[in-house]
Amino acid sequence: MISSVLPTYSRAPLTFVKGEGCWLTEADGRRFLDMGAGIAVNVLGHANSVLTQALTEQAGQLWHTSNLYEIPQQKALADKLVAATFADTTFFTNSGTEACELAIKMARKYWFEKDQPERVKIIAFEGSFHGRSSAGIAAAGAEKLTHGFGPLLAGFVHVPFGDIDALRAEMDSDVAAVILEPVQGEGGIRPFSDADMKAIREICDEVGALLILDEIQCGMGRTGKLFAYEWSGISPDIMLVAKGIGGGFPLGALLATENAASGMTAGTHGSTYGGNPLACAVGNAVMDVVATDEFLAEVNRKAGTLRQKLEGLVASHPDVFEEVRGSGLMLGLKCVAPNLDVINAGYSAELLMVPAADNVIRLLPALNISDDEMAEAVARMDIAANTVSKGSK
Ligand SMILES: *Cc1c(COP(=O)(O)O)cnc(C)c1O
């Protein structure tokens, strides 16, 4: 008999009942160190007091009014995002996928309004992830996402990850936009180099194609800048934000330049919940903490410390790990042993890690993790690696 919850996930047999910072308490009382943070969502850890206060204060005032009326919390958060980024305007959603949907609509509408309605082609990179909607799976293109769900939304073309020549070969005046994650998350923590980011921007500019950056996983301070694009010195036309921006409350956003957004006039898009007072109260509180030089400097310092410890871990377990990769506190351990074996051994050591493609383990801790907690996480990874080495001998 089918489970009352649609069985699309194979879940670990763990039930968490309480969270505090980087720690989660299981129903049986065990305390797990959380190096996944809800897949890069809980940027300030679990039950953060500042976020809890923002949420409960708003909950006592007003939950929801709809976008038929002005929403001051939404306007305040939009102003902050515009002030902190390349963007001139913002649309709020409840998830990353919805932000991606709007990006694709926006790019096509842009060219439609420029009297080039045939200009619909969107180029994406293999190994990418843009959500599970029909547009999102068509954009990512991988068989494991699209199998059985055809006919797919038309107009997407895929080039190998990081293959700038292949991108150039596909680029012509039919291309509406290029979409990519500056650091691929699900694809196995694969960063585009700064040089590649610059080259992609130039190739787009040659024909006027819009550049869409999906920073749903790598944004909101994760790489040590507020947004990952800042490292490369270029800026996009459209950017997708979600996960960390709500700190655990469902919230996403599309950010765009005035030019890129020019086709999106009243009535062309909408959302019932998008940008509602509860979500935006939390989003404002997250931004106030994360979008400061002091906080981001700490992320960079911690990232350096964690990376160094992980390099040591990899060096002492060459039969389990191959390399450390990634950026900031978005780190991947490329494995020699099956990544799921290591993750399962981690559960036994009361440590939570997240798998990714390419046999990688993702480490995406809360950005305010302490030095002691990072040391403890690596000690538990060492235990997990020992378990896996023993098992294979
Ligand atoms: C998680 C993710 C999405 C989808 O976001 P949802 O909130 O799950 O809809 C899209 N793109 C990237 C890069 C992601 O990591």
The ligand as a Tripos MOL2 file, in Angstrom:
@<TRIPOS>MOLECULE
LIG
   15    15     1     0     0
SMALL
NO_CHARGES

@<TRIPOS>ATOM
      1 C1         17.4680   23.6520   -4.1940 C.3       1 LIG1
      2 C2         17.7630   24.2460   -5.5240 C.ar      1 LIG1
      3 C3         16.7420   24.5990   -6.4210 C.ar      1 LIG1
      4 C4         15.2860   24.3330   -6.1130 C.3       1 LIG1
      5 O1         14.8430   25.0510   -5.0050 O.3       1 LIG1
      6 P1         13.5140   24.5820   -4.2200 P.3       1 LIG1
      7 O2         13.3920   25.5660   -3.1100 O.co2     1 LIG1
      8 O3         13.7350   23.1750   -3.7900 O.co2     1 LIG1
      9 O4         12.3930   24.7050   -5.1790 O.co2     1 LIG1
     10 C5         17.0970   25.1750   -7.6180 C.ar      1 LIG1
     11 N1         18.3930   25.4330   -7.9210 N.ar      1 LIG1
     12 C6         19.3910   25.1180   -7.0900 C.ar      1 LIG1
     13 C7         20.7920   25.4450   -7.4720 C.3       1 LIG1
     14 C8         19.1180   24.4980   -5.8720 C.ar      1 LIG1
     15 O5         20.1250   24.1510   -5.0590 O.3       1 LIG1
@<TRIPOS>BOND
     1     1     2 1
     2     2     3 ar
     3     2    14 ar
     4     3     4 1
     5     3    10 ar
     6     4     5 1
     7     5     6 1
     8     6     7 2
     9     6     8 1
    10     6     9 1
    11    10    11 ar
    12    11    12 ar
    13    12    13 1
    14    12    14 ar
    15    14    15 1
@<TRIPOS>SUBSTRUCTURE
     1 LIG1         1 GROUP 0 **** ****
